[in-house]
Amino acid sequence: MIKCVAIDDEPIALSIIQEYCKRFGDINLQCFTSPIEGMACVKETLPDIVFLDIEMNSHNGVELAKVIPPETCIIFTTAYSQYALEGFNVDAVDFLHKPVFYPRFEHAMQKALVLVNAKGGQIKRRDTITLKVEYKTVVVDIDDISYVEAMDNYVKVHRCGLPTIISQITMKEMETLLPDNRFIRVHRSFIVSLRAIEEFSNRQIFLKNFDRHIPVGRTYTDAFNNLYNIFKQNNNKK
């Protein structure tokens, strides 16, 4: 479940964010028209994402953003486009200009989730990742993933003994989500789990429980061999 807080002194704006979060799915959202109460909630609960209006009657959102914990992603929402540069200067993930429409909201959420997963990995082991599948948000267990395959503007996540997942995300974004000590990109179209490898050569990889082989691109050969040897040595020590 993604923890979010929305702070905006306009109730209508909050109701739109609330509706969009329900549509996106798997979000626990708390809304506040009072910046003071909202910031107290942020400090206490440490949400993954904060939706923050910039120009409120009593407070400026850019100034509030400066005291939000760095682990929390900020998405600014405002009717005043002149504040966009200021917003990005405080490392905001995105800037939503009112009135906000759902496709733009969804795009901002996808950007934020990449960072949420990446930041979480710096603090604790990333056992799961969150992917958008059609109109739903799906939590995927990392241990189930054998390999990831590029497919135009989507990726196919192949899991051992489980249905394949298709998500609209780039391979570069997928690399960011997966822990780099357990997964490696071996081709422009493939990322593989080191745990799933059964046999390999400089040119191809055979995975456990899969009939197909995965090609190793020329530019990825050395990196793959080095990482796999380290992974194998660490496992032998256990």
N, C-alpha and C positions, 0 to 999 in steps of 0.2 A: 504494500500500500504506500503510495506517494503522499507525504505530508506537505500540505500547502497552506499558506496564510495569505489572505487578500486584504489590503488596507486601502480604503477609498472613502472619502466623505460623501460620495454620491451613492445612495442605496440602489439606484437603477443600474449603475455600473457594476456594483457587487453582484446583483442578481444575474447579470449577463455572464460574469465569470463563473458564478455558481452553476448556471445552466450548462456552460461549455465544459466544466470539469465533470459533471455528471455524464455528459455525452462522451467525453474522452475515456472515462472509466478508471477504476482502481485508484481514485484520489480521495484522500481525507482532507477536506477543505474547511477552514475556519475563517469567517469574514468579520471585519471590523470597520465601522465608520469613524471610530476614534483612533487617531494615530497613536496616542499614548497607550491605550489598551492593546492595540495591535502589536506594538513593539514589545510590550511586556510579554505577550504570548510568544513572539518570536524568540525572545531571550530565554523563556522557560522551556519551550518545546523543541527549539532548534529544527525548524521545518526544512524540507529539501528545497522548496521553492517559495519565494514571496512575490506576489503580485502587488506592486506598489504604485499608487498614483503619485505624480510629482507635485502638482500645485493643489494643495488642500488649504482650507481656510486658516488653519492654525499652524501648519507645518509644511516644510518643503521636503518632498520625497528624496531628492538627491542627498540632502543633509542626513536624513534618516538612514539612507543606504550605507553611509560611511561607518555606521556602528553595527550593521548587521554582520553576524559571524561569517567568515570567509567560506565556510563549508556550505552555506546557503546560497542558492542561485537566485538572482534578482531579475524579474521581468517587469519593466516599467509599463504603466498604462496611463496615458494622458491625452488630452485633446489639444495640447500645445506642442507642435512639432519642433519648435525652436529649442526645446529642452533635450533633443535626441543626443547631441554631442556630449552634453553634461552627463547624461545617463550612461553612455558608454565609457566615459572617463572614470566611472566608479565600478568598472568591470561588470556591467549589466549583461546578461545573456542575450536579451532582446528588448525591443522597444515597440510596444503596441499602441498605434495611434487610434484614438476613439473617433467614430464608433468602430469597435473591434468586431470583425467577422470571423466565423469559426475556422475556416481554412488557415487564416493567419495565426489564430490562437494555437491551432494544432501544430503548425510549423515551429512556433516558439517553444512549445512543450517538447517537441522532439529534440530540439537543440539543447534544452535544459536537461533532459533525461540523459543525454550523452555525458554531460558534465557531472550530473548526480551520481551516475555509476562510476565514473572515473575518480571523483573525489572520495567516494565511499571506499574505493579500493586502496586509497592511501592510508586509511584508518583501520580497516578491517578486511578480512578476506572476502572477496566477491564471490559468494556462492551462487548468486542468481543475477540475471540481467533482465531488464524490462524492454520488451519490444512491442511495437505497434503492429497489430495484425488486423487488416481491414479496419473495422470500426471499434476494435477492442484493444485494450492493453493487456499483454500476456507476460507473466513472469516465467522465465525459463531457467531451469536448473543447469548450471554450467557443466556439471559432471555428466549430464545426459548428451552433451553436444560432441559429436565425432568430427564433423567438419562443416565448413560454411562455403557455399558456392555462390559466385556472383551470377546474376541473371538480369541483364539490362539495368533498370533503376531499382532493382530489388535484390535481396539475398535469400538463398534457400538455406535454412539451418537443418542439417541432417542429424538426427538423434538415433542412438542405438535402441531398437525395439519400440520406438515411439514415432508418431506421425511427423512428417516434415513440416517445418514452419516457414512461411513466406512472409517477409517483412519489407516494407519500403524504407530502406536504409542503405547507405553506401558501404562498400567494403572498408573504407578508411574509418568510418564511424564505428563499424563493427569491431575493427582492430582495437579501437579505443575502449570499447566495452569489455573485451575479453582480457583476462590477466596474461601479461606477456611472458610469464614463467611457465604457462601451461598450454598456450596456443602460439602458433607461428604461421605467418603467411608464407607459403611456399610457391605461390604462383599469383599472377595478377587476378586470377579468378578463384583462388582457393586459400582458405585458412584451415589448418588441421589442429586437432587436439593431440598433444604429444602422448597422452595416455592411450589414445586409440590406435597408435601405430603398431603394426605387427612386423612388417618387413619394409626395408627401403633400400634404394640405391641412389646414385647421384641424379638420376633422371625421373624416378617415380617412387610412389609410396603406396603400400598396401595396408589397409586399415582392418582392424578386427571387425568381424560380422558384416563386412561389406564386400561385394564381388568386384566392384570397380576399382581401378587404381587412380591415384591422384598424381598428375604431372608435377615435377619440380622445375620451375623456371630457372634459366641460366643465372639470372641476377640474384636468385634466392638460395642457390646451392650452398655457398660457404656459410651463410647465416644459419641455415637449417642444420647443417652438420655440426656446427659449433654448439648450438643450443641443445640439440638432441643428445650430444655427448655429455653435456653438463647435467641434463635432466636424468640421463641413465646412471651417471655416477652418483647423483644424490639419492636415487631410488635404491641403489645397491648398498648404500650406507645404512638404510633403514632396517 
